[in-house]
């Protein structure tokens, strides 16, 4: 049984391929989204309860290999999973889509982390945050900018800063729809994590056309020495080698 740590578009597609190939798979979703898109394999939702809970699940479910296809910025999950799998001698694969690269006409400014944003985004600027609700706790140094944070689910609490608001939107987004949203909100800057993927590229194409500056947050480093794939068919080939029934 392969455990597929999911939550990305690529993980959902890979789950479908694994089901078609007859690879016994259980997917795991963190539960951050209230109504996630259904996967083609057995799916569990929610955290494991720390290291001990994760190891107990591996034993109880008869997991023989793990594919980590979580978000490129889920650094804590990846580090924990890689460490535990290595200690147990359990085959582990990090499947991570390639990052975005700038094109002619893009006004991208790369920063290493959230802390670097205040050095490039001027005080008073209107800022569209395409980094998710959980990133807001790390934006205290931008409280003197006007922040607009896009979320998938309607917020249950007020916006945490005086100058800002939520906007609700569920992907996938087309370039046309992103042009409409950004044209209405009229931001000076957009903050994006370099997550990669075709489905998220539309906002960057719209920003280029509208002349919006983009603060691109670099990906966190992944643990050294782990096995990685960036192409779907390569990940499926690995899955077939480690879990075909």
ZIPEGI-V218850 format. One record per backbone hydrogen bond with DSSP energy under -1.0 kcal/mol. NH is the residue of the N-H (numbers start at 0). CO is the residue of the C=O. Records with the same first field share a line. If there is no record, write none. Layout:
BEGIN
NH=CO ; CO
END
This chain:
BEGIN
1=23
2=64
3=25
4=66
5=27
11=7
12=8
13=9
14=10
15=11
16=12
17=13
18=14
19=15
20=16
21=18
22=17
25=1
26=41
27=3
28=43
43=26
45=28
53=49
54=50
55=51
56=52
57=53
58=54
59=55
60=56
62=57
63=0
65=90
66=2
67=92
68=4
73=70
74=72
77=73
78=74
79=75
80=76
81=77
82=78
83=79
84=80
85=81
86=82
87=83
89=84
92=65
93=226
94=67
95=228
105=102
108=213
110=215
115=112
116=113
119=116
120=116
123=143
124=121
126=145
127=188
128=147
129=190
134=131
135=132
137=134
138=135
141=138
142=139
144=141
145=124
146=162
147=126
148=164
149=128
150=166
164=146
166=148
168=150
177=173
178=174
179=175
180=176
181=177
182=178
183=179
184=180
185=181
187=125
188=125
189=212
190=127
191=214
193=216
194=192
204=200
205=201
206=202
207=203
208=204
209=205
211=206
212=187
213=106
214=189
215=108
216=191
217=110
228=93
234=230
235=231
236=232
237=233
238=234
239=235
240=236
241=237
242=238
243=239
244=21
END
